Amino acid sequence: MVGAGLLVLAGCSGGGSAPVANPLVTVTGATQLRLGTPQQFTATITNSSATALTWQVNGITGGTATTGTITSAGLYTPPAMIPTSNAVTITAIVGATVPFQGSVSASILNPIPVVTSAQATQSVIGTSYALDILGTGFLPTSQVQVGGSTAAATYVSSTELMCTITVAAGLTTVPVVVTNPDPGTMTVSSNAQVLTVKVSVQTAARLLDQATFGPTLNDINHVQLVGTTAYLTEQFAAPTTVLPDIATPTPAICLNNTIPCEQSEWWQAVLTGNDQLRQRVAFALSEIFVVSTNSVNARSVTTYHNTLANDAFGNFYTLLQDVTLSPAMGNYLNMLNSYKPGNGQIANENYARELMQLFTTGIYLLNSDGTQQLDGSGNPIPVYTETQVQAFARAFTGWTYAPIGAATSKFTNPANYTAPMIAIDSAHDMTAKVLLTGTTLPSGQTSTTDLSGALGNLFNHPNVGPFICKQLIQHMVASNPSPAYVARVAAVFANDGTGKRGNMRAVITAMLTDVDARAADTSPNFDGGHLREPMLYIANVMRALNFTNKDAVAGNDVVALASYNTVGNYTSGLGQRPYSSGSVFNFFSPEYVIPGTKVNAPEFGQENTATAVLRLTLANTLVYNGISNFNVDLSKTSALGIMASKTGNATTDSGNLVDALGVMFMHGQMPSQMRSVIVSHIATLTDPAMRVRVATYLVITSSFYKVEH
């Protein structure tokens, strides 16, 4: 690529005398000159004592802006663009009276591009990504290749190019190469730079809204960087935040206040736990597999919650078995100490009935998309009969509390709230039992064998996938999911791709990454979402506003734990406290339809005039930092307060503040009219802290926030 210059001689010799060598000058330098890269030329003089040099470009001393310039020291600077003829001649002239010179011919070529970074961010509209390439040596004619495929490039400057591409989110190994054309057919390519793909604010914030107890700015930034797949993988690997047994390691304050302490532990886990996805799934499961401290001991509820959290990403059969043997569920739905029939007594049917009706199959046969199957007369078809309920009830007889310590097992052991129930076969019905789909449990089987057979019969029923998956979607993504959405997730429940049924991790992944779950990331008007139920509402706001527990800051961890119970004081008026629903049907029915419509929207079962007003009061309490034992900093010295007064321009600062709140609470998709109204109003306020409080209040009380879109 670099060659020696051509030699040109000038001089004369005297006749008859000894020959005198002609003086000459040899010019050395590159024969290919790159735009933007200066090149040093040197001149070597022989057979002459002259030293003064004059440098020319194409015969013009010092050169021109069109052909490039050269200094008296021989430093050549190419022009800003390639001239019509890209060939130039660099000449060094020695002497004045009888000058002699040397020259070299060179070609001016485009620069060699260098890529220093490549980052792709999901576009606000559409499913493509905006690729931003930084480096040097870029041209309007530069071409970009991503993973070997050409992408149309937009020239921003010599240091930046932009493209629109389609690529999977997350850190990838896709090489990005920039190529510049040389005049003619030759091309020069840059180094390959690994592409970093960054998901949009909209995608990151909405995913966190669905998969956690509320997005934070740090979490949004993290998901943007690593992508949805990597974030879900991190969450699947996060260890469970375990609720401790409230009777042992915790202080005496809990001994006679088990329910407040159980609720404190729950609030602490969901507000601060790193396993946010696990806790959010456990919350959804707790509203399907309902138990309530209204009728069971709170110690058993902490154990029960840990069961749901630990099994959230496992197999549904394991979850079903662990729920069935939980002392909380055994007590709540009376499977505990259910004795075999005899002497006019029958097996307790409560758990058997609700296990089918609410926990596995539902009442009527379903299609794979969750819609009801109909008979020839257009009527729904029952899944089970009363006789089959009784058969399952008999299959579940013979279970009691586990013995405490080294005590001998017997039927009706003393209460043990921390261990699964155990079987006492002498109390179990060993007659044959006809279950669903023609399955019969033979006579003579043990309690454990019958239990496995009964649960396996339900687990494999075709209703379970669509029935459970629809409810998970309703609790975490959309109240009224499309049948196609339900069918896609239920298909993963039936087969995770490896032949396994009931893989909850695969089901959750399919649910959160489905096209319907992600549609509103780029189309805010997509028909989806759900009303934020009270416990989610307050948790979302507290997390977004970066709450702190004042007792924990003071170093009193014991009191800090107990103080979390106070959060529930502010949701109880709205009809919710952790694990305290009024019945096995949860705080609201999954079948609830808004009166006067055909819209299935379960959470609206709790919404009425009174709760709507109380939610406004709760929002006011939050922004005025009135949650007992907690601090939400909305002062003028907080991050939001500084934003509200940063430049001194009320409108600009108000706009930046509202945009930040829009990211935190509305996935960066606040309607433009809503933004304009809020910005105009708070710009009239002179106190930055008041701007923050009022703006936050207006955002979190809006219907656009109350209903998670």
RONU-332309 format. One line per field, with one value per residue (C-alpha): residue number from 1; x, y, z. Coordinates in steps of 0.05 Angstrom, whole numbers, plus 5000, padded with zeros to 4 digits. Layout:
// residues N
n <- NUM_...
xx <- X_...
yy <- Y_...
zz <- Z_...
***
This chain:
// residues 709
n <- 1_2_3_4_5_6_7_8_9_10_11_12_13_14_15_16_17_18_19_20_21_22_23_24_25_26_27_28_29_30_31_32_33_34_35_36_37_38_39_40_41_42_43_44_45_46_47_48_49_50_51_52_53_54_55_56_57_58_59_60_61_62_63_64_65_66_67_68_69_70_71_72_73_74_75_76_77_78_79_80_81_82_83_84_85_86_87_88_89_90_91_92_93_94_95_96_97_98_99_100_101_102_103_104_105_106_107_108_109_110_111_112_113_114_115_116_117_118_119_120_121_122_123_124_125_126_127_128_129_130_131_132_133_134_135_136_137_138_139_140_141_142_143_144_145_146_147_148_149_150_151_152_153_154_155_156_157_158_159_160_161_162_163_164_165_166_167_168_169_170_171_172_173_174_175_176_177_178_179_180_181_182_183_184_185_186_187_188_189_190_191_192_193_194_195_196_197_198_199_200_201_202_203_204_205_206_207_208_209_210_211_212_213_214_215_216_217_218_219_220_221_222_223_224_225_226_227_228_229_230_231_232_233_234_235_236_237_238_239_240_241_242_243_244_245_246_247_248_249_250_251_252_253_254_255_256_257_258_259_260_261_262_263_264_265_266_267_268_269_270_271_272_273_274_275_276_277_278_279_280_281_282_283_284_285_286_287_288_289_290_291_292_293_294_295_296_297_298_299_300_301_302_303_304_305_306_307_308_309_310_311_312_313_314_315_316_317_318_319_320_321_322_323_324_325_326_327_328_329_330_331_332_333_334_335_336_337_338_339_340_341_342_343_344_345_346_347_348_349_350_351_352_353_354_355_356_357_358_359_360_361_362_363_364_365_366_367_368_369_370_371_372_373_374_375_376_377_378_379_380_381_382_383_384_385_386_387_388_389_390_391_392_393_394_395_396_397_398_399_400_401_402_403_404_405_406_407_408_409_410_411_412_413_414_415_416_417_418_419_420_421_422_423_424_425_426_427_428_429_430_431_432_433_434_435_436_437_438_439_440_441_442_443_444_445_446_447_448_449_450_451_452_453_454_455_456_457_458_459_460_461_462_463_464_465_466_467_468_469_470_471_472_473_474_475_476_477_478_479_480_481_482_483_484_485_486_487_488_489_490_491_492_493_494_495_496_497_498_499_500_501_502_503_504_505_506_507_508_509_510_511_512_513_514_515_516_517_518_519_520_521_522_523_524_525_526_527_528_529_530_531_532_533_534_535_536_537_538_539_540_541_542_543_544_545_546_547_548_549_550_551_552_553_554_555_556_557_558_559_560_561_562_563_564_565_566_567_568_569_570_571_572_573_574_575_576_577_578_579_580_581_582_583_584_585_586_587_588_589_590_591_592_593_594_595_596_597_598_599_600_601_602_603_604_605_606_607_608_609_610_611_612_613_614_615_616_617_618_619_620_621_622_623_624_625_626_627_628_629_630_631_632_633_634_635_636_637_638_639_640_641_642_643_644_645_646_647_648_649_650_651_652_653_654_655_656_657_658_659_660_661_662_663_664_665_666_667_668_669_670_671_672_673_674_675_676_677_678_679_680_681_682_683_684_685_686_687_688_689_690_691_692_693_694_695_696_697_698_699_700_701_702_703_704_705_706_707_708_709
xx <- 5000_5059_5113_5175_5166_5188_5254_5263_5334_5357_5428_5488_5561_5622_5657_5726_5729_5717_5644_5603_5545_5478_5444_5379_5323_5285_5214_5188_5117_5053_5023_4953_4927_4866_4817_4824_4893_4954_5015_5088_5132_5208_5260_5330_5382_5445_5502_5485_5497_5431_5381_5323_5261_5196_5137_5082_5018_5001_5052_5024_5068_5033_4976_4902_4839_4816_4878_4904_4956_5029_5073_5145_5163_5128_5066_5009_4936_4884_4825_4756_4731_4761_4774_4747_4814_4839_4911_4959_5033_5075_5138_5200_5240_5312_5351_5331_5380_5385_5331_5324_5265_5236_5164_5118_5048_4994_4919_4870_4823_4767_4785_4788_4728_4737_4677_4684_4613_4547_4483_4412_4351_4281_4241_4181_4139_4145_4186_4252_4313_4350_4424_4472_4544_4600_4671_4713_4721_4647_4621_4553_4569_4589_4554_4537_4534_4502_4515_4535_4470_4471_4432_4414_4455_4438_4499_4498_4571_4640_4636_4564_4518_4446_4409_4344_4352_4316_4354_4340_4346_4401_4477_4494_4554_4529_4587_4576_4622_4626_4652_4676_4683_4749_4746_4737_4718_4761_4730_4758_4723_4726_4740_4681_4647_4601_4531_4496_4421_4381_4306_4262_4239_4169_4186_4229_4180_4119_4154_4172_4101_4077_4132_4147_4114_4132_4186_4242_4286_4347_4310_4284_4356_4379_4326_4341_4414_4408_4343_4280_4307_4368_4326_4278_4337_4366_4299_4290_4358_4347_4341_4274_4262_4238_4188_4214_4170_4139_4141_4215_4268_4224_4212_4160_4119_4097_4076_4007_4004_4014_3972_4005_4074_4056_4032_4095_4139_4098_4103_4177_4188_4148_4173_4247_4260_4308_4265_4211_4185_4181_4143_4096_4080_4070_4021_3982_3981_3957_3897_3882_3900_3868_3878_3860_3881_3807_3804_3875_3934_3981_4042_4016_4006_4080_4097_4044_4072_4141_4112_4081_4145_4190_4146_4132_4182_4178_4128_4053_4045_4095_4058_3992_4019_4052_3990_3948_3993_4002_3975_3945_3905_3889_3859_3826_3788_3781_3824_3862_3836_3785_3769_3746_3670_3634_3580_3540_3600_3625_3692_3697_3684_3707_3778_3759_3706_3748_3809_3770_3726_3778_3848_3852_3796_3739_3667_3658_3698_3742_3773_3848_3838_3798_3730_3675_3657_3583_3538_3490_3440_3491_3499_3565_3588_3605_3674_3652_3593_3576_3595_3664_3671_3657_3707_3762_3742_3752_3819_3841_3824_3875_3918_3936_3988_4060_4084_4124_4195_4201_4128_4094_4049_3975_3912_3894_3964_3972_3977_4043_4043_4112_4113_4071_4014_4028_3986_3955_3931_3884_3842_3843_3786_3815_3756_3760_3746_3723_3754_3754_3766_3749_3805_3794_3837_3838_3818_3870_3915_3949_3935_3998_3983_3912_3934_3985_3934_3881_3928_3957_3886_3873_3942_3934_3863_3862_3825_3882_3927_3876_3842_3905_3942_3883_3881_3956_3950_3892_3931_3996_3983_3911_3843_3810_3862_3846_3830_3891_3936_3908_3917_3990_4008_3966_4002_4068_4035_4018_4088_4146_4183_4218_4156_4146_4077_4066_4134_4118_4182_4165_4093_4114_4165_4112_4061_4108_4140_4077_4060_3997_4037_4086_4038_4027_4102_4096_4021_3996_3923_3927_3867_3900_3920_3881_3860_3916_3887_3901_3962_3995_3977_4010_4071_4081_4080_4125_4177_4177_4187_4245_4213_4255_4235_4252_4261_4310_4349_4352_4382_4324_4311_4262_4217_4229_4201_4140_4128_4116_4048_4026_4027_3967_3929_3924_3897_3848_3796_3803_3786_3854_3907_3955_3923_3858_3806_3735_3727_3761_3737_3791_3782_3748_3723_3762_3695_3673_3643_3635_3561_3529_3586_3613_3683_3713_3754_3764_3796_3737_3698_3730_3719_3661_3648_3675_3739_3751_3749_3792_3844_3848_3859_3914_3949_3947_3976_4032_4054_4051_4094_4040_4053_4071_4142_4162_4193_4182_4227_4191_4226_4260_4327_4305_4322_4253_4255_4321_4292_4233_4279_4342_4345_4300_4254_4187_4159_4223_4234_4161_4164_4226_4194_4130_4170_4208_4142_4116_4174_4165_4089_4066_4120_4142_4075_4037_3984_4007_3945_3952_4025_4009_3955_3999_4060_4019_3990_4052_4092_4050_4076_4138_4158_4195_4173_4100_4110_4134_4077_4023_4051_4059_3988_3958_3995_3979_3906_3895_3854_3913_3955_3900_3888_3955_3956
yy <- 5000_5047_5054_5096_5158_5164_5198_5260_5287_5357_5385_5387_5365_5404_5379_5351_5353_5298_5277_5312_5272_5306_5333_5298_5295_5232_5241_5187_5179_5139_5129_5121_5181_5175_5232_5258_5228_5274_5242_5261_5265_5269_5292_5263_5308_5278_5308_5378_5420_5456_5446_5494_5458_5482_5433_5432_5395_5388_5443_5493_5512_5494_5462_5481_5464_5423_5379_5382_5426_5413_5450_5472_5410_5364_5348_5336_5345_5315_5357_5352_5310_5272_5317_5301_5269_5234_5231_5282_5295_5315_5352_5376_5431_5447_5510_5574_5591_5520_5482_5408_5369_5301_5279_5222_5206_5187_5173_5206_5154_5152_5143_5075_5074_5055_5033_5046_5028_5002_5005_4988_5016_4992_5042_5075_5056_4988_4927_4949_4978_5043_5027_5082_5072_5116_5119_5157_5161_5156_5183_5196_5136_5090_5023_4983_4908_4877_4804_4800_4833_4903_4956_5024_5077_5149_5195_5239_5261_5234_5203_5176_5134_5112_5050_5015_4940_4879_4840_4803_4844_4833_4831_4796_4775_4806_4842_4911_4932_4998_4998_5059_5057_5076_5108_5051_4981_4975_4981_4986_4960_4977_4933_4890_4917_4873_4902_4921_4919_4963_4953_5014_5050_5029_4955_4956_4995_4955_4888_4909_4932_4863_4822_4860_4900_4963_4991_5034_5078_5035_4972_5004_5023_4953_4918_4967_4946_4870_4858_4821_4751_4764_4799_4741_4693_4734_4732_4658_4648_4696_4659_4661_4716_4671_4695_4672_4635_4690_4650_4635_4685_4746_4786_4779_4832_4777_4724_4754_4792_4738_4769_4838_4805_4758_4817_4857_4802_4798_4873_4873_4816_4846_4917_4901_4830_4820_4762_4808_4762_4703_4745_4773_4703_4679_4736_4716_4644_4666_4697_4631_4581_4623_4616_4670_4691_4702_4629_4600_4614_4667_4623_4573_4629_4650_4577_4575_4638_4608_4546_4588_4628_4567_4530_4591_4570_4494_4444_4455_4384_4399_4463_4426_4373_4423_4466_4404_4383_4453_4458_4526_4497_4434_4477_4528_4478_4422_4367_4367_4310_4288_4217_4159_4150_4107_4107_4157_4204_4224_4250_4325_4350_4421_4415_4365_4412_4476_4439_4425_4487_4539_4509_4463_4450_4498_4478_4470_4437_4486_4492_4502_4577_4580_4588_4540_4477_4473_4413_4405_4451_4506_4493_4488_4417_4403_4376_4334_4306_4306_4233_4250_4305_4252_4205_4257_4273_4201_4201_4258_4226_4207_4270_4308_4355_4330_4311_4363_4343_4269_4260_4197_4206_4194_4219_4289_4310_4378_4438_4442_4503_4496_4426_4390_4346_4271_4210_4163_4104_4078_4140_4134_4108_4049_4034_4044_4115_4135_4201_4242_4219_4147_4139_4093_4090_4016_3994_3980_4039_4081_4154_4175_4132_4156_4228_4221_4187_4240_4298_4265_4256_4331_4353_4317_4342_4385_4441_4456_4492_4542_4550_4566_4604_4651_4669_4681_4727_4763_4775_4796_4823_4833_4825_4805_4766_4745_4671_4666_4693_4642_4586_4603_4603_4541_4504_4517_4490_4427_4420_4466_4445_4386_4344_4367_4388_4441_4476_4541_4576_4563_4585_4651_4665_4652_4696_4756_4752_4738_4785_4808_4821_4864_4896_4959_4971_5001_5011_5046_5040_4964_4935_4903_4914_4914_4957_4961_4926_4964_4925_4931_5004_5025_4979_5007_5079_5067_5030_5082_5139_5102_5095_5082_5050_5101_5048_5009_5073_5083_5014_4981_4921_4889_4949_4961_4892_4903_4971_4942_4920_4993_4994_4948_4998_5041_4986_4954_5009_4991_4918_4885_4863_4806_4737_4763_4753_4742_4675_4623_4662_4715_4790_4790_4736_4721_4719_4789_4831_4906_4919_4944_4917_4851_4867_4814_4857_4820_4875_4922_4877_4918_4986_5030_5102_5094_5059_5109_5166_5128_5116_5191_5199_5146_5182_5247_5210_5182_5248_5284_5229_5206_5131_5116_5094_5106_5163_5183_5242_5292_5352_5406_5373_5304_5280_5299_5365_5384_5366_5412_5472_5455_5510_5562_5557_5536_5506_5468_5442_5422_5386_5347_5329_5304_5264_5230_5213_5188_5138_5116_5108_5105_5067_5132_5135_5190_5217_5284_5321_5296_5317_5386_5399_5376_5415_5479_5473_5458_5511_5561_5535_5570_5518_5459_5410_5430_5419_5349_5332_5360_5329_5261_5265_5282_5224_5169_5189_5189_5134_5121_5100_5066_5020_4989_4994
zz <- 5000_5013_4958_4942_4898_4825_4813_4767_4752_4731_4717_4666_4657_4630_4566_4571_4646_4696_4698_4752_4781_4769_4831_4846_4897_4916_4944_4990_5017_5011_4942_4972_5011_5056_5067_5138_5148_5138_5106_5115_5053_5055_5004_5001_4964_4933_4894_4919_4980_4972_5028_5015_4992_4961_4962_4910_4897_4823_4808_4857_4915_4981_4943_4944_4982_4922_4914_4985_5019_5038_5088_5079_5120_5071_5113_5064_5085_5039_5016_5049_4991_4934_4873_4804_4788_4850_4824_4853_4844_4904_4882_4920_4885_4906_4887_4852_4795_4766_4805_4806_4832_4848_4853_4869_4843_4892_4894_4942_4970_5020_5094_5127_5174_5247_5289_5364_5386_5359_5399_5378_5414_5400_5360_5392_5333_5301_5320_5289_5324_5313_5306_5326_5302_5329_5302_5252_5177_5158_5092_5061_5016_5073_5075_5138_5148_5210_5217_5143_5119_5088_5125_5095_5130_5145_5148_5210_5211_5198_5268_5268_5224_5238_5211_5222_5234_5261_5314_5378_5442_5492_5487_5422_5382_5317_5282_5255_5197_5160_5088_5049_4973_4942_4873_4825_4849_4911_4981_5051_5113_5186_5244_5268_5331_5373_5374_5439_5430_5477_5485_5488_5550_5532_5529_5592_5635_5613_5623_5694_5706_5688_5720_5785_5839_5802_5756_5783_5740_5755_5735_5671_5652_5668_5626_5569_5570_5579_5542_5561_5553_5596_5649_5654_5658_5716_5751_5742_5774_5832_5899_5935_5987_6043_6095_6163_6212_6252_6317_6320_6297_6302_6366_6419_6383_6336_6386_6397_6332_6281_6225_6227_6228_6170_6130_6148_6121_6057_6045_6058_6009_5952_5961_5970_5946_5888_5863_5838_5784_5832_5883_5830_5804_5876_5886_5824_5848_5917_5883_5847_5903_5957_6032_6082_6152_6164_6181_6184_6229_6200_6215_6164_6114_6115_6101_6046_6013_6012_5979_5923_5914_5913_5863_5819_5766_5775_5748_5759_5785_5841_5857_5858_5905_5952_5956_5970_6028_6056_6128_6109_6051_6090_6145_6100_6056_6107_6076_6141_6185_6134_6156_6113_6107_6157_6209_6169_6160_6091_6068_6069_5998_6006_5979_5925_5898_5899_5873_5809_5805_5822_5820_5759_5710_5723_5719_5644_5589_5552_5484_5481_5477_5542_5510_5532_5493_5478_5467_5409_5443_5454_5528_5566_5584_5657_5673_5733_5770_5844_5846_5820_5873_5925_5894_5897_5969_5988_5952_5997_6064_6117_6121_6184_6212_6213_6283_6320_6337_6356_6373_6349_6289_6298_6265_6287_6308_6342_6297_6258_6212_6181_6152_6098_6122_6131_6114_6164_6123_6177_6166_6090_6046_6007_5963_5887_5861_5792_5772_5708_5636_5654_5704_5764_5826_5846_5915_5968_5952_6006_6020_5983_5922_5917_5925_5868_5824_5837_5826_5764_5736_5744_5722_5655_5642_5579_5615_5662_5613_5586_5654_5694_5638_5626_5700_5703_5643_5676_5740_5707_5637_5613_5644_5579_5539_5468_5459_5412_5468_5517_5466_5453_5526_5541_5484_5522_5586_5547_5517_5533_5470_5502_5514_5586_5611_5664_5659_5696_5675_5602_5613_5646_5591_5538_5574_5583_5514_5474_5417_5455_5519_5481_5431_5472_5476_5406_5401_5464_5442_5439_5476_5537_5609_5674_5733_5785_5846_5911_5935_5867_5863_5928_5917_5847_5871_5931_5889_5833_5883_5916_5985_6048_6113_6167_6220_6177_6164_6239_6246_6282_6236_6285_6286_6212_6195_6239_6208_6139_6163_6164_6088_6089_6132_6070_6024_6073_6059_5985_6000_6004_6053_6040_6047_6076_6022_6047_6011_5969_5908_5921_5928_5860_5812_5748_5713_5734_5678_5683_5689_5625_5583_5559_5585_5630_5678_5745_5786_5773_5820_5875_5842_5863_5881_5952_5932_5875_5925_5975_5921_5911_5985_5983_5926_5966_6026_5984_5952_6019_6050_6098_6098_6170_6182_6109_6071_5999_5982_5938_5966_5924_5938_5913_5843_5819_5856_5824_5757_5771_5782_5744_5691_5721_5660_5690_5627_5608_5678_5684_5618_5639_5706_5673_5622_5679_5714_5648_5644_5716_5715_5642_5604_5570_5534_5569_5522_5492_5514_5585_5585_5559_5612_5670_5645_5636_5706_5746_5709_5747_5814_5841_5893_5860_5914_5902_5827_5841_5889_5844_5781_5815_5843_5775_5743_5794_5800_5725_5693_5647_5707_5748_5688_5669_5594
***
